[in-house]
Amino acid sequence: MKMDKKAFAIQTFEEAADHQKHYKNLPEEEKKDLFFKLMQAAYGFVGEDWPKMDKNHFEVRPLSKNEKSKT
């Protein structure tokens, strides 16, 4: 899944800074909903649930001796 870079408008630094003031005062639940909507627009799954993670890119490996001593 690739991000659709055309989904958002280009802003100046001043415009982007003005948005931070607005979002800082929102309740956590509303911030969560807005984040979800932005992710939907960015990755093209508007109106759908979060896509399932493609686990083919991950593998389980045994820890090396150096990694075991750090834990």
C-alpha positions in Angstrom: 0.0 0.0 0.0 1.5 3.4 -1.0 0.6 6.8 0.3 -1.3 9.0 -2.1 0.8 12.2 -2.0 -1.8 14.1 -3.9 -4.4 13.8 -1.2 -3.2 16.8 0.7 -2.6 20.5 -0.1 0.8 22.1 0.1 1.0 24.5 3.1 3.4 27.2 4.2 5.1 26.7 7.6 2.8 29.4 9.1 -0.3 27.6 7.8 0.8 24.3 9.3 1.7 25.9 12.6 -1.8 27.4 12.8 -3.3 23.9 12.6 -1.3 22.7 15.6 -3.0 25.2 17.9 -6.4 23.9 16.8 -5.6 20.2 17.2 -3.9 20.7 20.6 -7.2 21.7 22.2 -9.3 18.8 20.8 -10.3 15.9 23.0 -8.3 12.7 22.6 -11.2 10.8 21.0 -11.7 13.5 18.4 -7.9 13.5 17.6 -8.1 9.8 17.1 -11.0 10.1 14.7 -9.2 12.8 12.7 -6.0 10.7 12.5 -8.0 7.8 11.2 -9.6 10.0 8.5 -6.2 11.4 7.4 -4.8 7.9 7.2 -7.8 6.8 5.1 -7.2 9.7 2.7 -3.5 9.2 2.6 -3.5 5.5 1.9 -6.8 5.3 -0.1 -9.0 3.1 2.1 -11.7 5.8 2.7 -14.9 4.3 4.2 -13.2 0.9 5.0 -11.6 -0.6 8.0 -7.8 -0.6 8.6 -6.2 -2.9 6.0 -4.7 -6.1 7.3 -0.9 -6.0 7.8 1.0 -7.9 5.2 3.1 -10.2 7.4 5.1 -11.6 4.5 7.7 -8.9 5.0 8.6 -10.2 8.5 10.5 -13.2 9.7 11.4 -14.7 13.1 15.1 -15.1 13.7 16.9 -16.4 16.7 18.7 -13.8 18.8 22.5 -13.6 18.3 24.8 -13.9 21.4 25.3 -10.1 21.5 21.5 -9.4 21.5 20.9 -12.0 24.2 23.4 -10.3 26.6 21.6 -6.9 26.2 18.3 -8.3 27.5 
